[in-house]
Amino acid sequence: MNDVPKLPSLFLSHGAPPLADDPVWTTQLHTLAAGLDRPTAILVISAHWENAPLAIGATRTVPLYYDFYGFPERYYQVTYPAPGAPELAESVRKLLAAPGQPIVDDPDRGLDHGAYVPLVEMYPDADIPVLQISMPTLDPAALLDVGRRLAPLRDEGVLIIGSGFSTHNLRRADWSNSSVPTWSSEFDHWLQESLASGAVDDLVAFQDKAPAPHLAHPTTEHFAPMFVALGAAMDKDIDNDSVIEGFWLGLSKRSVAFA
């Protein structure tokens, strides 16, 4: 009998490297991980890796990919030497293989900050194998399908994480962190209500259905990973829980666990 617990899939708002300096958010991520069964491996789909065809990152431990600029040097000294996950990579290939949809390998690409920034807080010992794959598209319906096809991994104890941001407009962020713009709070409320009611069609059509979508997401790559996490839980009615709420620089850090 397989006694490996089935894990939820997660959509995490991952923040930027300075998230590590936020005692509230880091505690929330640590508490979230502590409440989960220990994963056998972690699969991350990050807003910061778009590649078509779908690419599989390094299956061995390689240096992190510091895909950001202009930060203090200490943020470039962070390490996260998690084990590689070659067996998980092979499972991903089998699940996503389809005619006309090739899968490529990128053996030297390390985890980007969408992956390692939250994982440093959630699993600081870096002792769980981690694999990152690219988003082959930003189309919500196509990403839902990717999630559906990856769903069997959850039965093997794999934690599937879509890492993005529930609202993401850095040009209009409140860098004083003293207020929440209306466009951010309204989009966040709409997201909460849409998830609670299981309004998948509305979520897929968020650019038409959500309030101020082009302010909340001038580009959509930070919302797109949610659809992979959502798709991985769509074998039944959507059962979800907002495991982190609140705002950071006026941006919604809502993070969701899909059972």
C-alpha positions in Angstrom: 0.0 0.0 0.0 1.2 3.4 -0.9 1.4 5.4 2.4 2.8 8.5 0.8 0.5 11.4 1.7 -1.2 13.3 -1.1 -0.1 16.9 -1.0 -1.9 20.0 -2.0 -0.7 22.1 -4.9 0.2 25.6 -4.0 0.1 29.0 -5.6 2.6 31.2 -3.8 3.2 34.9 -4.1 6.9 34.8 -3.9 8.1 38.3 -3.4 11.5 39.6 -4.3 14.8 38.8 -2.6 14.1 41.3 0.2 11.2 39.1 1.3 13.9 37.5 3.5 13.9 40.7 5.6 10.1 40.6 6.3 9.6 38.8 9.6 5.8 38.5 9.0 6.0 36.9 5.6 8.9 34.6 6.3 7.0 33.4 9.4 3.9 32.8 7.3 5.9 30.7 4.8 7.6 28.7 7.5 4.3 28.0 9.2 2.7 27.0 5.9 5.4 24.4 5.3 5.3 23.1 8.9 1.6 22.3 8.4 2.2 20.1 5.4 3.4 16.6 5.2 7.0 16.4 4.2 7.2 16.3 0.3 9.2 13.5 -1.4 10.2 16.2 -3.9 9.1 19.7 -5.0 8.2 20.8 -8.5 8.2 24.6 -9.2 6.7 26.6 -12.0 7.9 30.1 -11.6 6.8 33.4 -13.2 10.5 34.0 -14.0 10.9 31.2 -16.5 9.0 31.3 -19.8 10.2 28.9 -22.4 8.6 27.2 -25.3 8.8 24.3 -25.7 8.5 23.4 -22.1 12.0 23.0 -20.5 13.1 21.0 -17.6 15.8 22.6 -15.5 18.9 21.1 -13.9 18.4 17.6 -12.4 21.5 18.0 -10.3 22.6 20.7 -7.8 23.9 23.7 -9.7 24.3 27.3 -8.7 21.2 29.5 -8.3 20.1 31.7 -11.1 20.2 35.3 -9.7 17.7 36.7 -12.1 17.5 40.2 -10.7 19.5 43.4 -10.8 20.4 46.3 -8.6 20.1 44.7 -5.2 22.6 44.8 -2.4 25.4 42.2 -2.7 24.1 40.1 0.2 21.1 38.9 -1.9 23.6 37.4 -4.4 25.2 35.4 -1.7 22.1 33.3 -0.8 22.6 29.6 -1.6 20.1 26.8 -1.7 21.9 23.6 -2.6 18.8 21.3 -2.8 19.3 17.9 -4.3 18.5 17.4 -7.9 15.4 15.4 -8.8 16.1 13.3 -11.9 13.4 10.7 -11.1 10.9 13.5 -10.9 12.1 14.9 -14.2 11.5 11.6 -15.8 8.0 11.4 -14.4 7.3 15.0 -15.7 8.5 13.9 -19.2 6.1 10.9 -19.2 3.1 12.9 -17.9 3.6 15.8 -20.3 4.7 13.9 -23.4 2.3 14.5 -26.3 2.6 14.6 -30.1 3.8 18.0 -31.3 4.7 19.1 -27.8 8.4 18.5 -27.3 10.1 18.8 -24.0 13.7 20.0 -23.8 16.4 19.9 -21.1 18.2 22.9 -19.7 20.7 21.1 -17.5 22.7 24.2 -16.4 19.7 26.4 -15.3 19.6 26.7 -11.6 16.6 27.6 -9.5 15.5 31.2 -10.1 14.3 33.6 -7.3 10.7 32.6 -7.9 11.7 29.1 -6.7 14.4 29.6 -4.1 13.2 32.7 -2.3 10.1 31.0 -0.8 11.9 27.7 -0.4 14.6 29.2 1.7 11.9 30.1 4.2 9.8 27.0 3.9 12.5 24.3 3.8 15.7 26.0 5.0 17.7 22.8 5.3 17.6 22.4 1.5 17.3 18.7 1.9 14.3 18.0 -0.4 14.9 17.4 -4.1 13.7 20.3 -6.2 13.0 20.5 -9.9 11.9 23.6 -11.9 10.1 23.5 -15.3 9.3 26.4 -17.5 6.0 27.8 -18.5 5.6 27.0 -22.2 2.8 29.6 -22.6 1.0 32.2 -20.6 -2.4 31.0 -21.8 -4.5 30.2 -18.7 -6.4 27.3 -20.4 -3.2 25.7 -21.6 -1.6 26.0 -18.2 -4.6 24.4 -16.6 -4.0 21.5 -18.8 -0.4 21.3 -17.8 -1.5 21.2 -14.2 -4.1 18.5 -14.8 -1.5 16.3 -16.5 0.9 16.8 -13.6 -1.7 16.0 -11.0 -0.7 12.4 -10.5 2.5 13.6 -8.9 0.6 14.7 -5.9 -0.2 11.1 -5.1 3.5 10.5 -5.0 4.1 13.1 -2.3 5.3 15.8 -4.8 4.6 19.3 -3.8 3.6 21.3 -6.9 4.2 25.0 -6.5 3.1 27.7 -8.9 5.2 30.7 -7.8 4.0 34.2 -8.9 2.3 37.1 -7.3 -1.5 37.7 -6.8 -1.0 41.3 -8.0 2.1 42.5 -9.6 2.7 46.1 -10.8 6.0 47.3 -9.5 5.8 50.6 -11.2 2.7 51.4 -9.1 3.8 49.7 -6.0 3.8 51.7 -2.7 7.5 51.5 -1.8 6.8 53.1 1.5 4.6 50.0 2.3 2.1 52.3 3.9 -1.0 51.9 1.8 -2.8 49.4 -0.5 -3.8 50.8 -3.9 -7.5 50.2 -4.8 -6.6 48.3 -7.9 -4.6 45.8 -5.8 -7.2 45.4 -3.1 -10.1 45.0 -5.5 -8.3 42.4 -7.6 -7.3 40.5 -4.5 -10.9 40.5 -3.3 -12.1 39.3 -6.7 -9.5 36.5 -6.7 -10.6 35.4 -3.2 -14.3 35.4 -4.2 -13.7 33.7 -7.5 -11.7 30.9 -5.9 -14.3 30.5 -3.1 -17.1 30.1 -5.6 -15.1 27.8 -8.0 -15.5 30.3 -10.8 -12.8 28.7 -13.0 -14.1 30.2 -16.2 -13.9 33.7 -14.7 -10.4 33.0 -13.5 -9.3 31.9 -17.0 -10.9 35.1 -18.4 -9.5 37.3 -15.7 -8.3 39.9 -18.1 -12.0 40.5 -19.0 -13.7 39.6 -15.7 -11.5 40.9 -12.9 -11.4 44.6 -11.7 -8.5 46.6 -13.0 -6.7 43.6 -14.5 -4.2 45.6 -16.5 -3.2 47.5 -13.4 -3.0 44.4 -11.2 -1.1 42.6 -13.9 0.3 44.8 -16.7 2.0 41.6 -17.9 0.5 38.3 -16.8 3.5 36.1 -16.1 3.1 36.5 -12.3 -0.6 35.3 -12.4 0.0 32.5 -14.8 1.6 30.0 -12.4 -1.7 29.9 -10.4 -3.3 28.0 -13.3 -0.8 25.2 -13.1 -1.5 24.8 -9.4 -5.2 25.1 -10.0 -5.2 22.5 -12.8 -3.3 20.0 -10.6 -6.4 20.0 -8.2 -9.2 20.0 -10.7 -10.1 16.3 -10.4 -13.0 17.4 -8.3 -14.7 20.6 -7.1 -12.1 23.2 -6.3 -11.2 22.9 -2.6 -8.9 25.7 -1.7 -7.7 27.7 1.2 -5.9 31.1 1.3 -3.0 30.1 3.4 -1.3 33.6 3.3 -3.1 36.9 3.0 -2.2 40.6 3.2 -0.1 43.0 1.2 3.5 43.8 0.6 4.4 47.2 -1.0 0.7 47.4 -1.7 0.8 44.1 -3.7 -1.4 41.2 -2.8 0.6 38.3 -1.3 -2.4 36.0 -1.3 -1.2 32.4 -1.5 -3.5 29.4 -2.0 -3.4 25.7 -1.2 -5.5 23.6 -3.6 -6.5 20.3 -1.9 
